C-alpha cells in the first residue's frame, strides 16, 4: 500500500461559500468532497457513510463544532477532524485539539494554509490506515497468505478494506475465481474489531437446500432423514466474528428468503426447531457472477442483493493488473525457496511471456505455475524453456491486452511506454533506449500521460 489513496472528506459549515472553498481545495488534492449544512446532518452522515476527514466550523446551528467533534471521536476515534475557528475563538480551537482534533484553521481562510493542513492530515490518515492493515496482517497466523499488489486496482481494494474494517457493514466482494476474494474477506476480519472472534468460511456452491440450511442455521435431532443428532449452525459458531459466504449466488431460492430474514432480524431458527436464537455476526459475501444481472434474470432475490451489497468491493483479475505479476512471482518464490531448492527469479524473456499471458485462473493459476517449477525444475533462473507449453498458446499481443477495438495513436504511444517501463523495471534510460527516443523525451511523455 504505497501509492496515494483517494480519501473522502466531509465539509461542514452553515455558509455555502465556505463549503465551496473547502470542496474545491479537497478536489485539487485529488480527493472526494461531500458537504453538510450543520452538525446534526454531519453526524448522521458520518455514522451512515464514514469519512476519512471532517473539516468543521466551530459555530453552527443545531449542533456546534465542539459537540460534533466529541460525538465523532466517540463513534470512531480514527476519523481525522480539522476545526475552522473565527476571530476570537482561538481558545476554543485549542480546546478542540485537546479533545482530539487533528488541527485547526482560522477565518478568513488562507488557501495555502488550508491546503497544507488538509494535505498533511490526509497523509497521516493514509499512513495510519496502512500501518493498521500491515500490523494486523503480521499478527495473522496465515500471514504468508496475504493480499499483495501495487497496481491502482489493488490500492483501491486496500483502501476499501481499511475503511470498512472498522464498522459492521455487510460487504459483497465480486471478482473472478482465483482473484483472492477470501483473502479480502479475511483482511477485513483481521483488521477490524472482530479479529479476536472466529472467521468461518462457507462455500455455498454444490449444496442442496437441506444441506446448506443445516450448515448455516443448524438443526434439531430428527428434523430430516439422517439427522441422528442436533447440530449447531455456522451462524452460531461465528457469533462475535465473521461469516464468509463464498459463491453466495449459488444459494437456493428458498434459502435466500431465510438468509434475508437472518440479516434483517439478527436471529436464526434451526431446521426443525420452533425457537429462535439471537446472533451477533458480521456477514461478508463473495461471488464470481454478476449478481445485478442475476437479479434481472430472476435467479437471485433483489431484496437480498441490496442487503448484501451495502459495501461492494471489486477484486480485479490478474490480466488487468500486470504490474503485480513480478511482485507475486517474487513472493511465491521466496515462500517456497529452501536450502534444498532455490529459484532466483525469471529471465527477461520468461517474464515477457508471463506478462503477456491472460491468466484465466488468476492468482491461483500463477501460484500453481510457480509450484510446478519447484516440482520439476532444478533451481536457478527460470527461462523460457522451463515454462509449461500452454503459456505460449494463449499469449496476447499488446493490442489484445489493452483494447477491444482499434486504438488511437495516443493510446498506442502510452501503451508502448508503459510496456517498456514494465519490461525494464522502471529504468527510464533502458526504456528510452528500447523505444529509440531520448531520455528527456521519455520523461516528458511520462509526465504528459501521468504514468507512475
Secondary structure per residue as TSV (DSSP state, phi and psi in degrees):
chain	resnum	aa	ss	phi	psi
A	1	X	-	360.0	76.7
A	2	X	-	-113.7	-24.6
A	3	X	S	-85.7	161.6
A	4	X	-	-70.9	142.2
A	5	X	-	-97.8	155.8
A	6	X	-	-81.2	122.7
A	7	X	-	-100.3	160.1
A	8	X	E	-115.5	125.2
A	9	X	E	-118.0	135.1
A	10	X	E	-103.1	120.2
A	11	X	E	-96.8	119.9
A	12	X	E	-118.7	114.1
A	13	X	-	-162.9	142.7
A	14	X	S	-81.1	-6.6
A	15	X	S	-101.0	124.2
A	16	X	H	-61.5	-37.4
A	17	X	H	-61.9	-39.4
A	18	X	H	-68.0	-37.9
A	19	X	H	-64.5	-39.8
A	20	X	H	-65.0	-43.8
A	21	X	H	-60.7	-47.8
A	22	X	H	-62.2	-41.8
A	23	X	H	-63.3	-43.8
A	24	X	H	-64.2	-38.9
A	25	X	H	-66.0	-42.7
A	26	X	H	-63.6	-43.6
A	27	X	H	-62.8	-36.1
A	28	X	H	-66.6	-21.4
A	29	X	T	-90.2	0.8
A	30	X	T	86.4	21.0
A	31	X	-	-118.0	170.4
A	32	X	E	-99.5	134.3
A	33	X	E	-113.6	137.1
A	34	X	E	-122.7	160.7
A	35	X	E	-129.8	155.7
A	36	X	E	-142.1	145.9
A	37	X	S	-84.5	-22.4
A	38	X	S	-155.4	176.4
A	39	X	H	-66.2	-35.0
A	40	X	H	-63.7	-48.0
A	41	X	H	-63.5	-40.4
A	42	X	H	-62.1	-45.8
A	43	X	H	-64.0	-40.3
A	44	X	H	-61.2	-44.4
A	45	X	H	-69.6	-36.4
A	46	X	H	-61.1	-43.0
A	47	X	H	-69.2	-34.9
A	48	X	H	-84.7	-37.3
A	49	X	H	-110.9	-33.1
A	50	X	-	76.8	136.8
A	51	X	-	-137.7	157.5
A	52	X	S	-82.3	-35.1
A	53	X	E	-147.6	142.4
A	54	X	E	-120.3	124.5
A	55	X	E	-105.1	108.0
A	56	X	E	-127.2	138.8
A	57	X	E	-73.5	147.0
A	58	X	S	-72.2	-39.5
A	59	X	S	-107.6	111.4
A	60	X	-	-144.6	155.9
A	61	X	S	-71.1	162.7
A	62	X	S	68.2	-52.9
A	63	X	S	-147.7	118.7
A	64	X	-	-78.1	172.5
A	65	X	H	-61.8	-34.4
A	66	X	H	-67.4	-44.4
A	67	X	H	-64.6	-40.0
A	68	X	H	-60.7	-44.0
A	69	X	H	-58.3	-48.0
A	70	X	H	-58.8	-45.3
A	71	X	H	-73.5	-32.1
A	72	X	H	-64.3	-45.3
A	73	X	H	-66.8	-31.0
A	74	X	H	-69.7	-38.1
A	75	X	H	-71.3	-48.3
A	76	X	-	-155.0	99.2
A	77	X	T	-63.7	-11.5
A	78	X	T	-82.6	-14.0
A	79	X	S	-70.6	128.3
A	80	X	E	-77.1	142.7
A	81	X	E	-133.9	128.0
A	82	X	E	-113.4	127.4
A	83	X	E	-95.7	143.5
A	84	X	E	-110.2	118.4
A	85	X	E	-114.9	143.4
A	86	X	-	-86.7	178.2
A	87	X	T	-58.9	133.4
A	88	X	T	87.9	1.9
A	89	X	-	-118.7	24.1
A	90	X	H	-62.1	-38.8
A	91	X	H	-59.5	-39.5
A	92	X	H	-65.1	-37.5
A	93	X	H	-64.3	-41.5
A	94	X	H	-64.3	-39.2
A	95	X	H	-62.7	-36.5
A	96	X	H	-63.2	-37.4
A	97	X	H	-60.9	-41.4
A	98	X	H	-64.0	-30.3
A	99	X	T	-83.5	-3.4
A	100	X	T	120.6	0.2
A	101	X	-	-64.2	144.7
A	102	X	S	-76.5	-33.6
A	103	X	E	-168.6	178.7
A	104	X	E	-148.6	154.6
A	105	X	E	-129.2	155.8
A	106	X	E	-111.0	152.3
A	107	X	S	-89.1	147.8
A	108	X	S	-69.3	141.8
A	109	X	-	-66.0	133.8
A	110	X	-	-100.2	118.7
A	111	X	H	-55.0	-45.0
A	112	X	H	-67.6	-40.2
A	113	X	H	-63.7	-45.9
A	114	X	H	-62.5	-42.1
A	115	X	H	-61.5	-44.5
A	116	X	H	-63.9	-42.0
A	117	X	H	-71.9	-37.3
A	118	X	H	-63.0	-46.4
A	119	X	H	-62.0	-45.7
A	120	X	H	-64.3	-43.3
A	121	X	H	-67.6	-40.3
A	122	X	H	-66.6	-35.4
A	123	X	H	-65.6	-40.5
A	124	X	H	-61.8	-39.5
A	125	X	H	-62.1	-45.3
A	126	X	H	-63.0	-45.4
A	127	X	H	-60.9	-40.0
A	128	X	H	-62.4	-44.9
A	129	X	H	-63.1	-44.1
A	130	X	H	-65.2	-43.0
A	131	X	H	-64.4	-40.1
A	132	X	H	-64.9	-42.5
A	133	X	H	-62.2	-49.1
A	134	X	H	-68.3	-37.3
A	135	X	H	-61.3	-43.2
A	136	X	H	-70.1	-33.6
A	137	X	H	-64.1	-38.3
A	138	X	H	-65.4	-32.6
A	139	X	H	-74.5	-23.3
A	140	X	S	-68.7	136.2
A	141	X	T	-64.4	-23.1
A	142	X	T	-106.1	44.1
A	143	X	T	-56.1	-28.9
A	144	X	T	-69.4	-21.3
A	145	X	S	-96.3	56.1
A	146	X	-	-104.3	166.7
A	147	X	-	-73.4	136.7
A	148	X	-	-132.8	137.0
A	149	X	-	163.2	141.0
A	150	X	-	-114.9	-1.4
A	151	X	S	-69.0	155.8
A	152	X	H	-56.0	-38.1
A	153	X	H	-61.7	-41.3
A	154	X	H	-75.3	-30.9
A	155	X	H	-62.7	-36.3
A	156	X	H	-64.4	-41.6
A	157	X	H	-61.7	-46.2
A	158	X	H	-59.4	-42.5
A	159	X	H	-62.2	-44.0
A	160	X	H	-66.2	-38.7
A	161	X	H	-58.7	-48.6
A	162	X	H	-62.7	-37.3
A	163	X	H	-72.6	-40.8
A	164	X	H	-90.3	-16.5
A	165	X	T	-60.3	-34.9
A	166	X	T	-77.4	-11.4
A	167	X	S	-116.0	178.3
A	168	X	-	-100.9	18.0
A	169	X	-	-60.8	144.6
A	170	X	-	-72.2	137.7
A	171	X	E	-120.7	136.7
A	172	X	E	-113.9	116.3
A	173	X	E	-100.9	121.5
A	174	X	E	-113.0	145.7
A	175	X	-	165.6	160.4
A	176	X	-	-67.5	161.6
A	177	X	T	-60.0	137.6
A	178	X	T	87.1	5.0
A	179	X	S	-86.6	-12.3
A	180	X	-	101.6	34.2
A	181	X	H	-65.0	-38.4
A	182	X	H	-67.6	-33.4
A	183	X	H	-65.0	-36.2
A	184	X	H	-63.5	-45.3
A	185	X	H	-61.8	-42.2
A	186	X	H	-64.9	-38.2
A	187	X	H	-64.6	-40.1
A	188	X	H	-61.4	-45.0
A	189	X	H	-64.4	-47.6
A	190	X	H	-68.6	-25.1
A	191	X	T	-101.3	6.1
A	192	X	S	-107.5	179.0
A	193	X	T	-68.6	-12.7
A	194	X	T	-94.0	11.4
A	195	X	T	-61.1	-25.8
A	196	X	T	-81.2	-11.4
A	197	X	S	-89.2	176.9
A	198	X	-	-74.2	150.3
A	199	X	E	-114.9	112.8
A	200	X	E	-115.3	109.4
A	201	X	E	-86.2	138.6
A	202	X	E	-126.7	122.3
A	203	X	E	-94.9	106.8
A	204	X	-	-79.8	-16.4
A	205	X	T	-68.1	147.6
A	206	X	T	62.6	27.7
A	207	X	-	-112.7	135.6
A	208	X	-	-72.9	167.7
A	209	X	H	-58.7	-45.8
A	210	X	H	-63.2	-44.6
A	211	X	H	-64.3	-47.1
A	212	X	H	-69.0	-35.2
A	213	X	H	-68.2	-38.1
A	214	X	H	-63.9	-41.6
A	215	X	H	-64.7	-44.9
A	216	X	H	-77.6	-46.9
A	217	X	H	-104.7	-13.1
A	218	X	E	84.9	175.1
A	219	X	E	-153.0	159.7
A	220	X	-	-90.7	155.6
A	221	X	T	-56.9	130.4
A	222	X	T	82.1	6.4
A	223	X	S	-65.3	-28.3
A	224	X	S	-157.0	173.6
A	225	X	T	-56.1	134.6
A	226	X	T	72.6	8.4
A	227	X	-	-85.1	75.6
A	228	X	-	-78.5	-13.0
A	229	X	S	-150.5	160.7
A	230	X	-	-72.3	152.2
A	231	X	E	-136.1	137.9
A	232	X	E	-81.5	131.7
A	233	X	-	-76.8	159.5
A	234	X	H	-68.7	-25.6
A	235	X	H	-60.3	-41.3
A	236	X	H	-72.6	-37.7
A	237	X	H	-61.3	-36.0
A	238	X	T	-84.5	5.2
A	239	X	T	-54.8	129.9
A	240	X	T	85.8	-2.3
A	241	X	S	-131.6	-139.1
A	242	X	E	-128.9	135.4
A	243	X	E	-108.5	121.8
A	244	X	E	-104.2	112.5
A	245	X	E	-95.8	96.5
A	246	X	E	-83.8	140.8
A	247	X	T	54.1	51.2
A	248	X	G	-62.9	-22.3
A	249	X	G	-64.7	-17.2
A	250	X	G	-89.3	-0.6
A	251	X	S	-66.0	132.0
A	252	X	-	-60.8	149.2
A	253	X	H	-53.5	-40.7
A	254	X	H	-63.6	-36.2
A	255	X	H	-76.2	-28.6
A	256	X	H	-57.5	-39.5
A	257	X	H	-61.7	-44.7
A	258	X	H	-69.6	-36.2
A	259	X	H	-65.1	-40.2
A	260	X	H	-58.2	-43.8
A	261	X	H	-63.6	-39.5
A	262	X	H	-61.3	-44.0
A	263	X	H	-66.1	-33.0
A	264	X	H	-79.4	-45.7
A	265	X	H	-95.8	-14.3
A	266	X	S	60.2	38.6
A	267	X	E	-150.0	152.9
A	268	X	E	-122.3	158.4
A	269	X	-	-128.6	112.1
A	270	X	-	-58.6	149.6
A	271	X	B	-60.3	129.5
A	272	X	T	82.5	5.8
A	273	X	-	-110.5	157.2
A	274	X	S	-105.7	-13.1
A	275	X	-	-95.2	155.8
A	276	X	-	-109.6	156.6
A	277	X	E	-125.3	126.4
A	278	X	E	-72.1	141.0
A	279	X	-	-132.7	155.3
A	280	X	-	-129.5	88.1
A	281	X	-	-134.0	136.2
A	282	X	E	-89.6	133.0
A	283	X	E	-106.3	126.9
A	284	X	E	-121.3	126.6
A	285	X	E	-114.1	157.9
A	286	X	E	-143.1	152.2
A	287	X	E	-154.4	148.0
A	288	X	S	-101.2	6.3
A	289	X	S	-105.9	161.7
A	290	X	-	-81.6	100.0
A	291	X	H	-65.8	-33.2
A	292	X	H	-59.4	-43.3
A	293	X	H	-69.0	-36.5
A	294	X	H	-62.0	-36.0
A	295	X	H	-64.9	-46.4
A	296	X	H	-62.0	-33.1
A	297	X	T	-84.1	0.7
A	298	X	T	76.2	17.7
A	299	X	S	-97.7	-7.8
A	300	X	S	-146.7	139.7
A	301	X	-	-67.3	132.4
A	302	X	H	-65.5	-42.1
A	303	X	H	-65.9	-35.4
A	304	X	H	-69.7	-38.6
A	305	X	H	-56.7	-46.2
A	306	X	H	-69.1	-30.1
A	307	X	H	-67.8	-36.5
A	308	X	H	-81.7	-33.3
A	309	X	T	-90.5	40.1
A	310	X	T	-66.1	-49.8
A	311	X	E	-123.0	105.7
A	312	X	E	-85.9	137.3
A	313	X	E	-128.4	123.2
A	314	X	E	-103.6	118.7
A	315	X	-	-91.6	117.6
A	316	X	-	-70.3	147.5
A	317	X	-	-69.5	159.6
A	318	X	G	-63.9	-31.0
A	319	X	G	-65.5	-21.7
A	320	X	G	-93.5	1.6
A	321	X	-	-136.5	57.9
A	322	X	T	-60.5	-26.1
A	323	X	H	-59.7	-24.0
A	324	X	H	-85.1	-13.5
A	325	X	H	-61.7	-49.5
A	326	X	H	-60.5	-36.2
A	327	X	H	-65.9	-43.4
A	328	X	H	-66.5	-41.1
A	329	X	H	-59.4	-46.9
A	330	X	H	-59.2	-41.4
A	331	X	H	-63.5	-47.3
A	332	X	H	-66.9	-34.7
A	333	X	H	-67.1	-47.5
A	334	X	H	-63.2	-34.2
A	335	X	H	-65.0	-32.8
A	336	X	H	-103.2	-16.5
A	337	X	-	-60.0	140.9
A	338	X	-	-145.6	177.5
A	339	X	S	-65.4	-26.1
A	340	X	S	-77.7	-39.1
A	341	X	-	-148.2	125.1
A	342	X	-	-132.6	138.1
A	343	X	E	-117.0	132.8
A	344	X	E	-86.0	-19.5
A	345	X	E	147.2	-166.6
A	346	X	E	-105.3	147.4
A	347	X	-	-69.6	165.2
A	348	X	H	-60.5	-40.5
A	349	X	H	-66.8	-41.9
A	350	X	H	-65.0	-39.6
A	351	X	H	-63.7	-36.9
A	352	X	H	-59.3	-40.9
A	353	X	H	-65.3	-43.1
A	354	X	H	-61.6	-39.5
A	355	X	H	-71.7	-28.2
A	356	X	H	-88.4	-19.9
A	357	X	B	-73.1	138.9
A	358	X	-	-78.2	-11.2
A	359	X	-	49.2	65.6
A	360	X	T	-61.4	-26.9
A	361	X	T	-89.3	2.5
A	362	X	H	59.1	-144.8
A	363	X	H	-63.7	-34.4
A	364	X	H	-60.7	-41.1
A	365	X	H	-67.7	-40.8
A	366	X	H	-62.0	-43.8
A	367	X	H	-64.6	-40.7
A	368	X	H	-63.8	-34.0
A	369	X	H	-65.6	-42.3
A	370	X	H	-64.4	-38.9
A	371	X	H	-60.7	-35.9
A	372	X	H	-62.9	-38.7
A	373	X	H	-60.0	-41.1
A	374	X	H	-71.5	-29.2
A	375	X	H	-75.7	-34.9
A	376	X	H	-112.8	-25.4
A	377	X	-	-88.3	166.4
A	378	X	-	-96.2	-15.5
A	379	X	S	117.7	-178.1
A	380	X	E	89.5	-145.7
A	381	X	E	-91.9	133.7
A	382	X	E	-83.4	121.4
A	383	X	-	-114.5	177.8
A	384	X	G	-56.3	-41.6
A	385	X	G	-67.3	-15.1
A	386	X	G	-85.8	-11.8
A	387	X	S	-77.9	145.0
A	388	X	-	-65.9	145.4
A	389	X	T	-57.9	-33.5
A	390	X	H	-64.8	-20.8
A	391	X	H	-64.3	-31.9
A	392	X	H	-80.2	-22.4
A	393	X	H	-76.1	-25.7
A	394	X	T	-117.5	16.6
A	395	X	B	-63.2	132.7
A	396	X	-	-93.2	149.1
A	397	X	-	-76.7	163.5
A	398	X	H	-53.9	-36.7
A	399	X	H	-68.3	-42.1
A	400	X	H	-65.7	-27.5
A	401	X	H	-73.3	-19.4
A	402	X	H	-121.8	-35.3
A	403	X	-	-130.1	152.8
A	404	X	S	-97.1	-15.8
A	405	X	S	-136.0	171.3
A	406	X	-	-60.0	127.7
A	407	X	-	-82.4	164.0
A	408	X	-	-88.3	175.7
A	409	X	H	-64.7	-37.7
A	410	X	H	-63.5	-40.1
A	411	X	H	-64.7	-39.4
A	412	X	H	-63.7	-44.5
A	413	X	H	-62.8	-45.3
A	414	X	H	-61.4	-45.0
A	415	X	H	-62.3	-40.0
A	416	X	H	-64.3	-40.6
A	417	X	H	-67.0	-44.6
A	418	X	H	-59.4	-43.3
A	419	X	H	-65.9	-42.6
A	420	X	H	-64.5	-40.4
A	421	X	H	-64.9	-41.4
A	422	X	H	-65.3	-44.5
A	423	X	H	-67.3	-25.0
A	424	X	T	-106.3	22.3
A	425	X	T	50.5	42.5
A	426	X	T	65.5	20.5
A	427	X	-	-81.1	105.9
A	428	X	H	-65.5	-39.2
A	429	X	H	-63.8	-44.6
A	430	X	H	-66.3	-39.0
A	431	X	H	-65.5	-40.0
A	432	X	H	-63.0	-40.9
A	433	X	H	-63.1	-42.8
A	434	X	H	-64.6	-39.0
A	435	X	H	-81.8	-9.4
A	436	X	T	61.7	45.9
A	437	X	S	-132.2	164.2
A	438	X	-	-72.0	155.4
A	439	X	H	-62.1	-42.1
A	440	X	H	-64.8	-36.3
A	441	X	H	-63.5	-42.2
A	442	X	H	-66.9	-41.6
A	443	X	H	-58.3	-40.8
A	444	X	H	-64.9	-40.4
A	445	X	H	-68.8	-37.5
A	446	X	H	-61.2	-42.7
A	447	X	H	-67.6	-40.6
A	448	X	H	-62.5	-42.4
A	449	X	T	-91.0	2.7
A	450	X	T	55.3	47.1
A	451	X	-	-86.0	152.1
A	452	X	-	-77.6	360.0
